[in-house]
Amino acid sequence: MADEAEPAGGAPGAPGAPGGEPALAVENIEVVYHHSVQVLRGLSLAVPKGRIVALLGSNGAGKTTTLKAISGLLPLEIGQVRSGAIRYLGERIDHVAPHLLARRGIAHVREGRHVFEDLTVDENLVAAGYALKGRGLKPDPGLIYEYFPRLRERRAQKAGYLSGGEQQMLAIGRALLGQPQLMLLDEPSLGLAPIVVEDIFRIIERINREQGVAMLLVEQNAMAAFGIAHYGYIMESGRVVIDGPCSRLVNDADVQRFYLGYGDGESELASFRHVKHYKRRKRWLS
Ligand SMILES: Nc1ncnc2c1ncn2[C@@H]1O[C@H](COP(=O)(O)OP(=O)(O)OP(=O)(O)O)[C@@H](O)[C@H]1O
């Protein structure tokens, strides 16, 4: 688990911010789909340059929607950021088209390993070089193969025939080829065997460390995320309910009880929203 200084005023329950100059700042955004279905309700978070920040939460909390809001994909699903602001390297990006954001260095590795199945591994990487257009940078597949030697061995193979873990590696490799300054990773562990998850998370951490790329990591596998992230936010129903350095979150009694499921017989309390009530009740009982 990476160490992170305590944020100023970042007490559990009050969304704060990790220390360091932000690569990304999401400020109090509300997101609706189809002009009516509200999914994000005043969500704020920050990702400092060169850091890994985990975004956790139960199914349907709005994690994927948050990533789509940042990478500009919402309009494709008739979704919109209705209020609030998203800043990348200090500039507003909440109404910028996704291909322009990709060129500016935001790479979104979407849930479900999106690779071109009929293209080879090599061809997939060449296609990903698009993100470098106009930035005066050259794609470097050699770097990708250095991080993912298994892909080098299969470079002439069609991506559709790779294993799930190899496809996830290729999806991350494609994103990295664009030399991003911010990577959005949506559930890289999804559907993979624990040993493969360990392998991929080790590589993600190495990429962060060596390339200095900031990362916002959405994960259901909280322990895997806590293992590499510097700071974490936990969401419920479209807003952050608790945040802090991962070293603190993992030891926090409420996180353990309501999120990690280390219960002590209070299993009917299934959400952070019950925390205040629960604490009040505990005082009455004692
Ligand atoms: N295109 C869409 N149109 C309408 N509602 C949507 C759309 N995409 C997501 N939603 C709704 O928004 C809510 C949040 O979904 P989202 O996928 O962002 O959550 P999540 O936290 O990523 O969940 P999971 O962990 O299950 O992937 C859900 O209630 C979902 O049904």
The ligand as an ORCA input file, in Angstrom:
! r2SCAN-3c Opt
* xyz 0 1
  N     -26.643      4.844    -20.366
  C     -27.388      4.861    -19.258
  N     -28.668      5.289    -19.271
  C     -29.418      5.325    -18.141
  N     -28.965      4.952    -16.914
  C     -27.694      4.508    -16.847
  C     -26.851      4.440    -17.991
  N     -25.633      3.967    -17.604
  C     -25.745      3.746    -16.280
  N     -26.959      4.060    -15.824
  C     -27.440      3.964    -14.433
  O     -26.603      4.741    -13.638
  C     -26.381      4.103    -12.373
  C     -24.896      4.002    -12.112
  O     -24.318      3.148    -13.076
  P     -22.736      2.965    -13.180
  O     -22.477      1.937    -14.245
  O     -22.097      4.281    -13.320
  O     -22.417      2.376    -11.722
  P     -21.135      1.585    -11.207
  O     -20.857      2.092     -9.841
  O     -20.039      1.659    -12.205
  O     -21.700      0.107    -11.113
  P     -20.964     -1.308    -11.381
  O     -19.978     -1.498    -10.268
  O     -22.095     -2.285    -11.308
  O     -20.332     -1.240    -12.737
  C     -27.087      2.757    -12.443
  O     -28.325      2.873    -11.784
  C     -27.303      2.549    -13.914
  O     -28.470      1.817    -14.166
*
